[in-house]
């Protein structure tokens, strides 16, 4: 019985880690992005301005993005809250997932896309070939 529990915990940890890796990879595909690691978390930046804060530790995934169009809608999800330190007033939303949570990658990728477009210079956004992602 203990082995089944340990195997399930391993699967849960892998799902959270896989979601982190997928979102990090997605964010870094945008033009002129780079990753810094202040405070032990990933800060994905475009031209020096952060558009995603992420961390994955202790079987927990946390990320924060700046939303302009979907801010109010995003806060209806049970995993989303206004970002602390007053950033929530500027449209920043934080999400947390742990344990058996299955992060909705399609929604989170749409939010990363919106955050990039909100933070990146307009001339850089205009060079994007892909259409804005849609949240479902």
N, C-alpha and C positions, 0 to 999 in steps of 0.2 A: 504494500500500500504506500509506503513512504517513497519508493522509487517512482511510482506513477505521479505523485505530487511533485517530486523533484523534476521529472521530465516535463510536466506541465509548466512549472516555473521557468524552466529553460526556454520553452517555446514562447512564453509571455515576454521574457527578457529579450529574446531574439526579435520578436515583433516590434517592440519599442525601439531597439537598436536599428532595425531595418528601416523603420519609418524615419528616424533621425538621419540616417545615411541618404535615403532617397530625397528628403527635403533639402538637405545640405547640397547634394549634387545638383538638384533642380535650381536652387538659388544661385549657385556658382556658374551656371550656364549663361546667365545674362551678361551683356557687354560691360566691360570694365569693372568687374566685381573682384573682390578679394576677401579673404577671411582673416580677421584678427581674433585674438583670444584674450580679451581683458576679463578679469575676474573669474577665470576658469570656464568661461562659456564662449561659444562661437558668435562673433559679430560679423555678419555678412554685409559688406559695404559696397557702395557704388561711388566712385570718386571721393572716397573718404567719409561718406555719410552712411550710417547703418540703416538698412532696411529690414533686417531680420536679426533678432537675438535668439540663440538656441543653445540648449544644453541637454545632455543625456547622461544621467548618472543615477545609481541606485534604483534601477528599473523605472525611471521616470523621465519622460520627455517633456520639456517646457520650451515654448517659443513665444515670441512677441513680434507683431507686425503692425505697420501703420495702415489703417484702412480709411478710405475716404468715402467710397460709395457704399460699402457693405458694413460699415461700423455698427449701426444699430441692429441690423440683421444678425451680425456675428454674435452679438451679446445675448441672443436668444438661445444659443447652444449652451448646454450645461457645462461644457468644458472651457468656456470662454468667459473672461472677466476683463474689466478695464485694467490696463497696465498701471502699476503703482508709480510712486514718485511724481504724480501729477501728469504723467504721459497719457493716461486714459482720456484726459480732457482734450488732448490733441489728436485723438483718433487711434491711439495705440491699444491693441487688444492682446492679451496674454492667454495662452492655452496650456493646459497640463493634462498629461496622460500617464497612467501607471498601471501596473498589474495586468489585468486582462483587458484593458482598454484597447480598442482597435482604432487608431487615429484615422480619420477620413482623409486620406491623401489627396483626393480630387479637390475637396474643399480647401484644404490647407495650401495646396499648390496655387489655387486661384487667389488666395489671400496673399501669398508670397508675390505673385505676379502684380497684384494691386499695390502692394507695399513698394515694390521696385518702381512702378510707374509713378507713385506718389513722391518718392524720394529722389529719383534720378533726374538730372537736368532734362528739360523738355526736348532739347535737340537730340539727346541720346535716346530718349523714349521714341522719338520720331523715326529712328533707324531700325526699330524692332520690326521684324518680318512677321512674327507670329501675332495672331489676333489675341486680344485679352481673353484670359481664361474665364470661364463661367462657373460660379458656385452652384451646386445643386442642392 
